[in-house]
């Protein structure tokens, strides 16, 4: 799985671990409160397909 953070549709960074991605998302949201609404964390499977997305404070939920 790959966890990517986007800001207003532009890729900011990607992670292999969900916990690291959430920490970075929270850090980015706190650093710039004015633009945090544009942040989105998206999970991709190994084939590159979107698995789930969330906004700050939500956890990723994947289908069983």
PDB file of N, CA, C and O in Angstrom:
ATOM      1  N   UNK A   1       0.837  -1.173   0.000  1.00  0.00           N
ATOM      2  CA  UNK A   1       0.000   0.000   0.000  1.00  0.00           C
ATOM      3  C   UNK A   1       0.886   1.242   0.000  1.00  0.00           C
ATOM      4  O   UNK A   1       1.987   1.251   0.552  1.00  0.00           O
ATOM      5  N   UNK A   2       0.377   2.266  -0.626  1.00  0.00           N
ATOM      6  CA  UNK A   2       1.026   3.575  -0.634  1.00  0.00           C
ATOM      7  C   UNK A   2       0.009   4.592  -0.135  1.00  0.00           C
ATOM      8  O   UNK A   2      -1.159   4.562  -0.520  1.00  0.00           O
ATOM      9  N   UNK A   3       0.467   5.484   0.722  1.00  0.00           N
ATOM     10  CA  UNK A   3      -0.389   6.515   1.303  1.00  0.00           C
ATOM     11  C   UNK A   3       0.143   7.861   0.829  1.00  0.00           C
ATOM     12  O   UNK A   3       1.266   8.241   1.158  1.00  0.00           O
ATOM     13  N   UNK A   4      -0.662   8.577   0.060  1.00  0.00           N
ATOM     14  CA  UNK A   4      -0.227   9.830  -0.543  1.00  0.00           C
ATOM     15  C   UNK A   4      -1.032  10.998   0.003  1.00  0.00           C
ATOM     16  O   UNK A   4      -2.249  10.914   0.167  1.00  0.00           O
ATOM     17  N   UNK A   5      -0.324  12.091   0.281  1.00  0.00           N
ATOM     18  CA  UNK A   5      -0.973  13.312   0.742  1.00  0.00           C
ATOM     19  C   UNK A   5      -1.015  14.287  -0.427  1.00  0.00           C
ATOM     20  O   UNK A   5      -0.004  14.558  -1.076  1.00  0.00           O
ATOM     21  N   UNK A   6      -2.210  14.803  -0.673  1.00  0.00           N
ATOM     22  CA  UNK A   6      -2.418  15.785  -1.731  1.00  0.00           C
ATOM     23  C   UNK A   6      -2.870  17.097  -1.105  1.00  0.00           C
ATOM     24  O   UNK A   6      -3.567  17.106  -0.091  1.00  0.00           O
ATOM     25  N   UNK A   7      -2.465  18.205  -1.721  1.00  0.00           N
ATOM     26  CA  UNK A   7      -2.904  19.529  -1.307  1.00  0.00           C
ATOM     27  C   UNK A   7      -3.549  20.181  -2.522  1.00  0.00           C
ATOM     28  O   UNK A   7      -2.870  20.501  -3.497  1.00  0.00           O
ATOM     29  N   UNK A   8      -4.856  20.377  -2.460  1.00  0.00           N
ATOM     30  CA  UNK A   8      -5.620  20.956  -3.573  1.00  0.00           C
ATOM     31  C   UNK A   8      -5.354  20.200  -4.882  1.00  0.00           C
ATOM     32  O   UNK A   8      -5.256  20.802  -5.952  1.00  0.00           O
ATOM     33  N   UNK A   9      -5.240  18.876  -4.776  1.00  0.00           N
ATOM     34  CA  UNK A   9      -5.055  18.039  -5.951  1.00  0.00           C
ATOM     35  C   UNK A   9      -3.617  17.789  -6.351  1.00  0.00           C
ATOM     36  O   UNK A   9      -3.366  16.984  -7.248  1.00  0.00           O
ATOM     37  N   UNK A  10      -2.664  18.452  -5.715  1.00  0.00           N
ATOM     38  CA  UNK A  10      -1.244  18.273  -6.042  1.00  0.00           C
ATOM     39  C   UNK A  10      -0.584  17.350  -5.025  1.00  0.00           C
ATOM     40  O   UNK A  10      -0.758  17.521  -3.818  1.00  0.00           O
ATOM     41  N   UNK A  11       0.169  16.378  -5.513  1.00  0.00           N
ATOM     42  CA  UNK A  11       0.865  15.450  -4.635  1.00  0.00           C
ATOM     43  C   UNK A  11       1.900  16.190  -3.799  1.00  0.00           C
ATOM     44  O   UNK A  11       2.728  16.927  -4.333  1.00  0.00           O
ATOM     45  N   UNK A  12       1.847  15.989  -2.477  1.00  0.00           N
ATOM     46  CA  UNK A  12       2.807  16.599  -1.565  1.00  0.00           C
ATOM     47  C   UNK A  12       3.887  15.582  -1.212  1.00  0.00           C
ATOM     48  O   UNK A  12       5.078  15.867  -1.328  1.00  0.00           O
ATOM     49  N   UNK A  13       3.464  14.396  -0.780  1.00  0.00           N
ATOM     50  CA  UNK A  13       4.404  13.355  -0.380  1.00  0.00           C
ATOM     51  C   UNK A  13       3.683  12.020  -0.291  1.00  0.00           C
ATOM     52  O   UNK A  13       2.454  11.975  -0.254  1.00  0.00           O
ATOM     53  N   UNK A  14       4.451  10.922  -0.255  1.00  0.00           N
ATOM     54  CA  UNK A  14       3.889   9.578  -0.152  1.00  0.00           C
ATOM     55  C   UNK A  14       4.649   8.783   0.903  1.00  0.00           C
ATOM     56  O   UNK A  14       5.813   9.051   1.200  1.00  0.00           O
ATOM     57  N   UNK A  15       3.952   7.799   1.457  1.00  0.00           N
ATOM     58  CA  UNK A  15       4.525   6.953   2.498  1.00  0.00           C
ATOM     59  C   UNK A  15       4.129   5.502   2.264  1.00  0.00           C
ATOM     60  O   UNK A  15       3.112   5.220   1.630  1.00  0.00           O
ATOM     61  N   UNK A  16       4.940   4.587   2.782  1.00  0.00           N
ATOM     62  CA  UNK A  16       4.620   3.168   2.738  1.00  0.00           C
ATOM     63  C   UNK A  16       3.844   2.734   3.972  1.00  0.00           C
ATOM     64  O   UNK A  16       3.191   1.691   3.964  1.00  0.00           O
ATOM     65  N   UNK A  17       3.914   3.530   5.030  1.00  0.00           N
ATOM     66  CA  UNK A  17       3.254   3.183   6.281  1.00  0.00           C
ATOM     67  C   UNK A  17       2.136   4.176   6.593  1.00  0.00           C
ATOM     68  O   UNK A  17       2.319   5.389   6.488  1.00  0.00           O
ATOM     69  N   UNK A  18       0.974   3.641   6.979  1.00  0.00           N
ATOM     70  CA  UNK A  18      -0.186   4.478   7.262  1.00  0.00           C
ATOM     71  C   UNK A  18       0.069   5.417   8.436  1.00  0.00           C
ATOM     72  O   UNK A  18      -0.319   6.585   8.391  1.00  0.00           O
ATOM     73  N   UNK A  19       0.719   4.916   9.488  1.00  0.00           N
ATOM     74  CA  UNK A  19       0.937   5.763  10.665  1.00  0.00           C
ATOM     75  C   UNK A  19       1.813   6.967  10.338  1.00  0.00           C
ATOM     76  O   UNK A  19       1.557   8.066  10.829  1.00  0.00           O
ATOM     77  N   UNK A  20       2.844   6.776   9.516  1.00  0.00           N
ATOM     78  CA  UNK A  20       3.705   7.893   9.116  1.00  0.00           C
ATOM     79  C   UNK A  20       2.924   8.909   8.288  1.00  0.00           C
ATOM     80  O   UNK A  20       3.115  10.117   8.434  1.00  0.00           O
ATOM     81  N   UNK A  21       2.044   8.416   7.419  1.00  0.00           N
ATOM     82  CA  UNK A  21       1.241   9.301   6.580  1.00  0.00           C
ATOM     83  C   UNK A  21       0.287  10.137   7.427  1.00  0.00           C
ATOM     84  O   UNK A  21       0.126  11.333   7.185  1.00  0.00           O
ATOM     85  N   UNK A  22      -0.340   9.518   8.412  1.00  0.00           N
ATOM     86  CA  UNK A  22      -1.259  10.256   9.276  1.00  0.00           C
ATOM     87  C   UNK A  22      -0.523  11.295  10.111  1.00  0.00           C
ATOM     88  O   UNK A  22      -1.020  12.404  10.305  1.00  0.00           O
ATOM     89  N   UNK A  23       0.660  10.940  10.605  1.00  0.00           N
ATOM     90  CA  UNK A  23       1.458  11.902  11.377  1.00  0.00           C
ATOM     91  C   UNK A  23       1.817  13.109  10.515  1.00  0.00           C
ATOM     92  O   UNK A  23       1.719  14.250  10.967  1.00  0.00           O
ATOM     93  N   UNK A  24       2.231  12.857   9.279  1.00  0.00           N
ATOM     94  CA  UNK A  24       2.596  13.944   8.374  1.00  0.00           C
ATOM     95  C   UNK A  24       1.382  14.794   8.026  1.00  0.00           C
ATOM     96  O   UNK A  24       1.482  16.020   7.969  1.00  0.00           O
ATOM     97  N   UNK A  25       0.241  14.162   7.794  1.00  0.00           N
ATOM     98  CA  UNK A  25      -0.983  14.892   7.483  1.00  0.00           C
ATOM     99  C   UNK A  25      -1.379  15.812   8.634  1.00  0.00           C
ATOM    100  O   UNK A  25      -1.721  16.974   8.416  1.00  0.00           O
ATOM    101  N   UNK A  26      -1.331  15.294   9.847  1.00  0.00           N
ATOM    102  CA  UNK A  26      -1.667  16.103  11.019  1.00  0.00           C
ATOM    103  C   UNK A  26      -0.690  17.258  11.188  1.00  0.00           C
ATOM    104  O   UNK A  26      -1.092  18.371  11.527  1.00  0.00           O
ATOM    105  N   UNK A  27       0.595  16.996  10.951  1.00  0.00           N
ATOM    106  CA  UNK A  27       1.622  18.039  11.060  1.00  0.00           C
ATOM    107  C   UNK A  27       1.378  19.137  10.021  1.00  0.00           C
ATOM    108  O   UNK A  27       1.447  20.324  10.341  1.00  0.00           O
ATOM    109  N   UNK A  28       1.097  18.741   8.790  1.00  0.00           N
ATOM    110  CA  UNK A  28       0.826  19.714   7.730  1.00  0.00           C
ATOM    111  C   UNK A  28      -0.422  20.532   8.039  1.00  0.00           C
ATOM    112  O   UNK A  28      -0.444  21.740   7.803  1.00  0.00           O
ATOM    113  N   UNK A  29      -1.454  19.891   8.561  1.00  0.00           N
ATOM    114  CA  UNK A  29      -2.701  20.593   8.881  1.00  0.00           C
ATOM    115  C   UNK A  29      -2.488  21.612   9.989  1.00  0.00           C
ATOM    116  O   UNK A  29      -3.076  22.693   9.964  1.00  0.00           O
ATOM    117  N   UNK A  30      -1.649  21.270  10.962  1.00  0.00           N
ATOM    118  CA  UNK A  30      -1.390  22.198  12.067  1.00  0.00           C
ATOM    119  C   UNK A  30      -0.465  23.338  11.656  1.00  0.00           C
ATOM    120  O   UNK A  30      -0.573  24.446  12.181  1.00  0.00           O
ATOM    121  N   UNK A  31       0.443  23.073  10.720  1.00  0.00           N
ATOM    122  CA  UNK A  31       1.394  24.095  10.277  1.00  0.00           C
ATOM    123  C   UNK A  31       0.711  25.199   9.488  1.00  0.00           C
ATOM    124  O   UNK A  31       1.120  26.358   9.557  1.00  0.00           O
ATOM    125  N   UNK A  32      -0.318  24.851   8.746  1.00  0.00           N
ATOM    126  CA  UNK A  32      -0.975  25.848   7.908  1.00  0.00           C
ATOM    127  C   UNK A  32      -2.485  25.674   8.002  1.00  0.00           C
ATOM    128  O   UNK A  32      -3.106  25.067   7.129  1.00  0.00           O
ATOM    129  N   UNK A  33      -3.062  26.207   9.058  1.00  0.00           N
ATOM    130  CA  UNK A  33      -4.492  26.044   9.311  1.00  0.00           C
ATOM    131  C   UNK A  33      -5.357  26.655   8.207  1.00  0.00           C
ATOM    132  O   UNK A  33      -6.485  26.208   7.995  1.00  0.00           O
ATOM    133  N   UNK A  34      -4.849  27.663   7.503  1.00  0.00           N
ATOM    134  CA  UNK A  34      -5.625  28.328   6.457  1.00  0.00           C
ATOM    135  C   UNK A  34      -5.893  27.425   5.260  1.00  0.00           C
ATOM    136  O   UNK A  34      -6.939  27.542   4.621  1.00  0.00           O
ATOM    137  N   UNK A  35      -4.967  26.529   4.949  1.00  0.00           N
ATOM    138  CA  UNK A  35      -5.124  25.691   3.759  1.00  0.00           C
ATOM    139  C   UNK A  35      -5.349  24.223   4.088  1.00  0.00           C
ATOM    140  O   UNK A  35      -5.331  23.386   3.185  1.00  0.00           O
ATOM    141  N   UNK A  36      -5.560  23.893   5.350  1.00  0.00           N
ATOM    142  CA  UNK A  36      -5.683  22.484   5.725  1.00  0.00           C
ATOM    143  C   UNK A  36      -6.914  21.828   5.107  1.00  0.00           C
ATOM    144  O   UNK A  36      -6.949  20.605   4.972  1.00  0.00           O
ATOM    145  N   UNK A  37      -7.927  22.613   4.727  1.00  0.00           N
ATOM    146  CA  UNK A  37      -9.114  22.036   4.095  1.00  0.00           C
ATOM    147  C   UNK A  37      -8.803  21.407   2.750  1.00  0.00           C
ATOM    148  O   UNK A  37      -9.560  20.556   2.284  1.00  0.00           O
ATOM    149  N   UNK A  38      -7.711  21.802   2.114  1.00  0.00           N
ATOM    150  CA  UNK A  38      -7.331  21.253   0.821  1.00  0.00           C
ATOM    151  C   UNK A  38      -6.519  19.986   0.909  1.00  0.00           C
ATOM    152  O   UNK A  38      -6.206  19.383  -0.117  1.00  0.00           O
ATOM    153  N   UNK A  39      -6.165  19.560   2.129  1.00  0.00           N
ATOM    154  CA  UNK A  39      -5.353  18.360   2.307  1.00  0.00           C
ATOM    155  C   UNK A  39      -6.214  17.109   2.233  1.00  0.00           C
ATOM    156  O   UNK A  39      -7.336  17.080   2.740  1.00  0.00           O
ATOM    157  N   UNK A  40      -5.678  16.078   1.596  1.00  0.00           N
ATOM    158  CA  UNK A  40      -6.379  14.812   1.468  1.00  0.00           C
ATOM    159  C   UNK A  40      -5.356  13.687   1.504  1.00  0.00           C
ATOM    160  O   UNK A  40      -4.325  13.749   0.833  1.00  0.00           O
ATOM    161  N   UNK A  41      -5.645  12.674   2.282  1.00  0.00           N
ATOM    162  CA  UNK A  41      -4.805  11.482   2.340  1.00  0.00           C
ATOM    163  C   UNK A  41      -5.513  10.378   1.580  1.00  0.00           C
ATOM    164  O   UNK A  41      -6.660  10.048   1.884  1.00  0.00           O
ATOM    165  N   UNK A  42      -4.834   9.801   0.587  1.00  0.00           N
ATOM    166  CA  UNK A  42      -5.424   8.765  -0.251  1.00  0.00           C
ATOM    167  C   UNK A  42      -4.563   7.515  -0.165  1.00  0.00           C
ATOM    168  O   UNK A  42      -3.338   7.583  -0.259  1.00  0.00           O
ATOM    169  N   UNK A  43      -5.219   6.370   0.016  1.00  0.00           N
ATOM    170  CA  UNK A  43      -4.521   5.081   0.066  1.00  0.00           C
ATOM    171  C   UNK A  43      -4.640   4.406  -1.295  1.00  0.00           C
ATOM    172  O   UNK A  43      -5.718   4.365  -1.889  1.00  0.00           O
ATOM    173  N   UNK A  44      -3.527   3.881  -1.778  1.00  0.00           N
ATOM    174  CA  UNK A  44      -3.479   3.156  -3.047  1.00  0.00           C
ATOM    175  C   UNK A  44      -2.991   1.737  -2.785  1.00  0.00           C
ATOM    176  O   UNK A  44      -2.100   1.529  -1.962  1.00  0.00           O
ATOM    177  N   UNK A  45      -3.573   0.753  -3.486  1.00  0.00           N
ATOM    178  CA  UNK A  45      -3.081  -0.611  -3.354  1.00  0.00           C
ATOM    179  C   UNK A  45      -1.839  -0.775  -4.225  1.00  0.00           C
ATOM    180  O   UNK A  45      -1.396   0.172  -4.876  1.00  0.00           O
ATOM    181  N   UNK A  46      -1.284  -1.984  -4.229  1.00  0.00           N
ATOM    182  CA  UNK A  46      -0.038  -2.228  -4.959  1.00  0.00           C
ATOM    183  C   UNK A  46      -0.181  -2.085  -6.472  1.00  0.00           C
ATOM    184  O   UNK A  46       0.813  -1.909  -7.176  1.00  0.00           O
ATOM    185  N   UNK A  47      -1.412  -2.158  -6.973  1.00  0.00           N
ATOM    186  CA  UNK A  47      -1.654  -1.981  -8.405  1.00  0.00           C
ATOM    187  C   UNK A  47      -1.863  -0.510  -8.761  1.00  0.00           C
ATOM    188  O   UNK A  47      -2.007  -0.165  -9.934  1.00  0.00           O
ATOM    189  N   UNK A  48      -1.878   0.358  -7.740  1.00  0.00           N
ATOM    190  CA  UNK A  48      -2.055   1.781  -7.983  1.00  0.00           C
ATOM    191  C   UNK A  48      -3.498   2.242  -7.970  1.00  0.00           C
ATOM    192  O   UNK A  48      -3.789   3.392  -8.301  1.00  0.00           O
ATOM    193  N   UNK A  49      -4.408   1.351  -7.589  1.00  0.00           N
ATOM    194  CA  UNK A  49      -5.820   1.704  -7.525  1.00  0.00           C
ATOM    195  C   UNK A  49      -6.138   2.334  -6.169  1.00  0.00           C
ATOM    196  O   UNK A  49      -5.579   1.940  -5.146  1.00  0.00           O
ATOM    197  N   UNK A  50      -7.035   3.310  -6.173  1.00  0.00           N
ATOM    198  CA  UNK A  50      -7.440   3.969  -4.931  1.00  0.00           C
ATOM    199  C   UNK A  50      -8.194   2.974  -4.059  1.00  0.00           C
ATOM    200  O   UNK A  50      -9.106   2.288  -4.520  1.00  0.00           O
ATOM    201  N   UNK A  51      -7.799   2.910  -2.795  1.00  0.00           N
ATOM    202  CA  UNK A  51      -8.446   2.019  -1.844  1.00  0.00           C
ATOM    203  C   UNK A  51      -9.437   2.803  -0.997  1.00  0.00           C
ATOM    204  O   UNK A  51     -10.582   2.386  -0.817  1.00  0.00           O
ATOM    205  N   UNK A  52      -8.989   3.940  -0.479  1.00  0.00           N
ATOM    206  CA  UNK A  52      -9.836   4.762   0.381  1.00  0.00           C
ATOM    207  C   UNK A  52      -9.206   6.140   0.493  1.00  0.00           C
ATOM    208  O   UNK A  52      -8.031   6.319   0.173  1.00  0.00           O
ATOM    209  N   UNK A  53      -9.990   7.117   0.950  1.00  0.00           N
ATOM    210  CA  UNK A  53      -9.440   8.428   1.208  1.00  0.00           C
ATOM    211  C   UNK A  53     -10.036   8.964   2.499  1.00  0.00           C
ATOM    212  O   UNK A  53     -11.084   8.502   2.950  1.00  0.00           O
ATOM    213  N   UNK A  54      -9.374   9.922   3.076  1.00  0.00           N
ATOM    214  CA  UNK A  54      -9.875  10.514   4.308  1.00  0.00           C
ATOM    215  C   UNK A  54      -9.361  11.937   4.435  1.00  0.00           C
ATOM    216  O   UNK A  54      -8.450  12.349   3.717  1.00  0.00           O
ATOM    217  N   UNK A  55      -9.950  12.674   5.347  1.00  0.00           N
ATOM    218  CA  UNK A  55      -9.484  14.012   5.671  1.00  0.00           C
ATOM    219  C   UNK A  55      -8.805  13.959   7.023  1.00  0.00           C
ATOM    220  O   UNK A  55      -8.909  12.935   7.699  1.00  0.00           O
ATOM    221  N   UNK A  56      -8.114  15.004   7.457  1.00  0.00           N
ATOM    222  CA  UNK A  56      -7.445  14.956   8.749  1.00  0.00           C
ATOM    223  C   UNK A  56      -8.404  14.530   9.862  1.00  0.00           C
ATOM    224  O   UNK A  56      -9.545  14.987   9.931  1.00  0.00           O
ATOM    225  N   UNK A  57      -7.921  13.661  10.712  1.00  0.00           N
ATOM    226  CA  UNK A  57      -8.709  13.183  11.845  1.00  0.00           C
ATOM    227  C   UNK A  57      -9.455  11.897  11.574  1.00  0.00           C
ATOM    228  O   UNK A  57      -9.863  11.221  12.519  1.00  0.00           O
ATOM    229  N   UNK A  58      -9.650  11.534  10.318  1.00  0.00           N
ATOM    230  CA  UNK A  58     -10.309  10.275   9.998  1.00  0.00           C
ATOM    231  C   UNK A  58      -9.273   9.195   9.758  1.00  0.00           C
ATOM    232  O   UNK A  58      -8.155   9.479   9.329  1.00  0.00           O
ATOM    233  N   UNK A  59      -9.643   7.968  10.032  1.00  0.00           N
ATOM    234  CA  UNK A  59      -8.757   6.841   9.762  1.00  0.00           C
ATOM    235  C   UNK A  59      -9.168   6.202   8.445  1.00  0.00           C
ATOM    236  O   UNK A  59     -10.337   6.255   8.065  1.00  0.00           O
ATOM    237  N   UNK A  60      -8.225   5.607   7.757  1.00  0.00           N
ATOM    238  CA  UNK A  60      -8.512   4.929   6.498  1.00  0.00           C
ATOM    239  C   UNK A  60      -9.251   3.633   6.791  1.00  0.00           C
ATOM    240  O   UNK A  60      -8.837   2.853   7.648  1.00  0.00           O
ATOM    241  N   UNK A  61     -10.334   3.410   6.082  1.00  0.00           N
ATOM    242  CA  UNK A  61     -11.096   2.179   6.216  1.00  0.00           C
ATOM    243  C   UNK A  61     -11.024   1.456   4.869  1.00  0.00           C
ATOM    244  O   UNK A  61     -11.435   1.993   3.840  1.00  0.00           O
ATOM    245  N   UNK A  62     -10.504   0.250   4.893  1.00  0.00           N
ATOM    246  CA  UNK A  62     -10.381  -0.514   3.649  1.00  0.00           C
ATOM    247  C   UNK A  62     -11.434  -1.589   3.607  1.00  0.00           C
ATOM    248  O   UNK A  62     -11.833  -2.123   4.643  1.00  0.00           O
ATOM    249  N   UNK A  63     -11.887  -1.910   2.409  1.00  0.00           N
ATOM    250  CA  UNK A  63     -12.894  -2.952   2.242  1.00  0.00           C
ATOM    251  C   UNK A  63     -12.292  -4.315   2.552  1.00  0.00           C
ATOM    252  O   UNK A  63     -11.116  -4.553   2.277  1.00  0.00           O
ATOM    253  N   UNK A  64     -13.077  -5.193   3.113  1.00  0.00           N
ATOM    254  CA  UNK A  64     -12.605  -6.546   3.465  1.00  0.00           C
ATOM    255  C   UNK A  64     -12.559  -7.435   2.255  1.00  0.00           C
ATOM    256  O   UNK A  64     -12.188  -8.604   2.361  1.00  0.00           O
TER     257      UNK A  64
END
